[in-house]
Every structure is written in C-alpha cells, then in structure tokens.
Amino acid sequence: MIRAMERILADRMRLIDASGIRKVFALAQTMPDAINLSIGQPDFDAPADLKQQAIAAIQAGFNRYSQTKGEPELVARLVELAKLQTGWEDPMVMVTCGVSGGIILALMALVDQGDEVIIPDPYFVIYKHAVNLLGGRCVFVSSYPDFRLPLAAIKDAITDRTKLIIVNSPCNPTGMVYSAEELRALAQIAAQRGITVLSDQIYDSFSYDGPCPCIGPYYQRTIILKGLGKSYGITGWRLGYAVVHPVLRPVFEAMAMVQQYTFVCAPTPFQRAAIAALGLDISCYIEAYKRKRDLICSILSERFELVRPSGAFYVFVKAPGSTGSEFVRKAIQHGVLVIPGGVFSEQDTHFRVSFAAEDRLIERGARILTSLA
Ligand SMILES: Cc1ncc(COP(=O)(O)O)c(C=O)c1O
C-alpha cells in the first residue's frame, strides 16, 4: 500500500513533512482541558465593526473574483501606507492570500532548482518547506544564542547561487525586533551582490518597545510582506499584501502572474472589509499584549534562560537540561501545550511559548512550566 502510494505522489512530497505546529494543534483537539500556549494567532476576535463591514460587503454583492492584484480601493490605501513605511515614491502593492500566499508567490517567482536561500535560524516553518518544495536549497544561519540578526554569518554564507535572503522581524519564534542599524547593515551586505531580500513583517504592529523598523528605506531590492490576519484577529480571512519597489517590477509582475494561476485573488468581501480595518485603532490590543509579554517573561525568567521578546507573541525558551522535544513531552504530560524548538530550527534545544492567551492561562501555564524546570 505504502509503495503504491509512493508511486502516486510527486517526488517533491518527499522533501517536506507535516508541520510540527499542526501536530500540536491536532493534539490540542484531543486535550480540551490543556492550557494551550502553542497558538500562533491572537486570542481576541475581530472587532465588531469589521465583522459588520464583511457582512455588508457580502450583502452588497462583492462576492465575485477581485482583480488579481486586489480590490483597487484597498490597493490604493495600502500604497499610501507603504509610502509612509518605506519612503519609496511609487511602491507597487498586491493583495495576497495571507502572508503565506505572498511567500509562495515570491518564492515561485524567484527560486530555481539549486538556488540558495539564506534563512536565519530559528525561522518560521513555511520558509524551509516552501523552498524545499521548489527544489531550492535552504542555507540556515544560526542566530543563537541572542537571536540578533547574524550579519557576519549571513555575509559568509553568500555564494554565486544565493538568490534570496529572508528576514522576519518581529521574528516567529524568537520575538526579536531587528534594529534599524542591523537592517541597514543587512541592506549593505545584500547590495554588494544585488541579492533580493524577502522581508516578512506580519507581526510589525506587535512591537512593544518602540516602532518596528523596516528594511525598505535602506534597500529597494526588497519584497515586503505584510498581513492583516494577526493585527485584526482575522487570520481566517486570509489577507496579506506584498510591497515591491519599481526596481523589482519584473518580480512583482511574475508574482501577479503566479497568483493568477494559483490563488486567483484574495477573498473579495474580506478585501472590502479590510478597507475599513486600516482605519481602526488597535493600540488597546497591542498594550494588552505588551502586558502579556511582561507577565510571561517575569514568570518564565525565574527558572529559564530566555531572551526577552520585543515583538510578536512568542518567547523562545532554552529547555533545561534535556532537548526541546523532551521538555515539551513533559510539559504536555502536565497539561501545557507548547512547541518544540526543532520545528523552527535545525537544533532541538529550545521550546516556543505563545502568550496569545488569556492572562490567567498564561499565568497558570507558565507556573507549571517553571515547576518542571
Ligand atoms: C512569520 C510568519 N509569517 C507568515 C505567517 C503566515 O501568515 P498568514 O496567516 O497571513 O498566511 C505566519 C503565521 O503564523 C508567521 O508567523
């Protein structure tokens, strides 16, 4: 049976396996009483006004395909935002099916068999598997133990086959927010060889110790990916967008062409609702998440080695004594769901705790974890 199945599946399926996050997600369904600190999305629901906008858009008949690059009114609003963030005069914007959609479009447009993609480790899981699916080669560059951008190692990793450098700030799973100086230095390194940078900024509204710098102002050969899902509690609406400078117009057009033949467009009624989302004030959510960050760090740092995150909603904690997976097994036995660091890394020394949860659950879960250290 297995041999027959092997013949059915494309060879590329051997290059990937199920996300470890999904495995914990499935486990969570079977443990209703567990304290779930594995979640990769906010615990707040979409603002009521936004839900109304989506309902109104459906009732008003926005139920058909949108243009490939997105609803023109939304795109126009996003262009204005992109100008402010990048300082670029004429940014090009395309609405994508979540940031995941943007990652796939960019990689499909850029990565050939054997091309190298430099990825700071730990990293968000999709990068590795998407590059592998396309026959590219991930070149991981360790950012342990402080999780700052490993600039010297990135420079050393560049070869004639380097096609892309991926940078993710605030970072999943470490919560690191890279400084403007780090991003400027990365821009200089990439510029020496004209290498494109893919900047995943899905968490940039979750930045607790100051605004999250963007590499755009320092480097035009950047594909910036941004998302609406995490910021407004609408991960299921599948909305993200790509911002590209006109120097990369062929890449932008290639991404649009891939979108045309794959996702077609992001969901139209949600794009309409997103026009309203852009005007919403989400500062109370961010303040609440900053307090959650402080709460979890104050408890976990009593017993664990960790680097305090400045953004996103994760803490990447060093497992005491054993491997990350062994500690996670123990945590799950005690009713706390967290994710082994090996899911996000080539090494299995840490575990990821999400603080996208109610305060009382954060407190109880973190106390159980410290009792296991
Ligand atoms: C760093 C990072 N990029 C992209 C995504 C995917 O986001 P979306 O739901 O918009 O596809 C996630 C989701 O967890 C993420 O953590």
The ligand as an SDF file (V2000), in Angstrom:
LIG
                    3D

 16 16  0  0  0  0  0  0  0  0999 V2000
    6.3900   34.8360   10.4280 C   0  0  0  0  0  0  0  0  0  0  0  0
    5.1050   34.4470    9.8090 C   0  0  0  0  0  0  0  0  0  0  0  0
    4.9060   34.6980    8.5030 N   0  0  0  0  0  0  0  0  0  0  0  0
    3.7740   34.3610    7.8900 C   0  0  0  0  0  0  0  0  0  0  0  0
    2.7500   33.7250    8.5700 C   0  0  0  0  0  0  0  0  0  0  0  0
    1.5070   33.3150    7.8200 C   0  0  0  0  0  0  0  0  0  0  0  0
    0.5700   34.2910    7.9420 O   0  0  0  0  0  0  0  0  0  0  0  0
   -0.8490   34.2530    7.1790 P   0  0  0  0  0  0  0  0  0  0  0  0
   -1.8170   33.6570    8.1260 O   0  0  0  0  0  0  0  0  0  0  0  0
   -1.1270   35.6970    6.8800 O   0  0  0  0  0  0  0  0  0  0  0  0
   -0.6540   33.4350    5.9680 O   0  0  0  0  0  0  0  0  0  0  0  0
    2.9020   33.4480    9.9270 C   0  0  0  0  0  0  0  0  0  0  0  0
    1.8230   32.7550   10.6650 C   0  0  0  0  0  0  0  0  0  0  0  0
    1.9880   32.2750   11.7520 O   0  0  0  0  0  0  0  0  0  0  0  0
    4.1120   33.8150   10.5660 C   0  0  0  0  0  0  0  0  0  0  0  0
    4.3190   33.5380   11.8490 O   0  0  0  0  0  0  0  0  0  0  0  0
  1  2  1  0
  2  3  1  0
  2 15  2  0
  3  4  2  0
  4  5  1  0
  5  6  1  0
  5 12  2  0
  6  7  1  0
  7  8  1  0
  8  9  2  0
  8 10  1  0
  8 11  1  0
 12 13  1  0
 12 15  1  0
 13 14  2  0
 15 16  1  0
M  END
$$$$
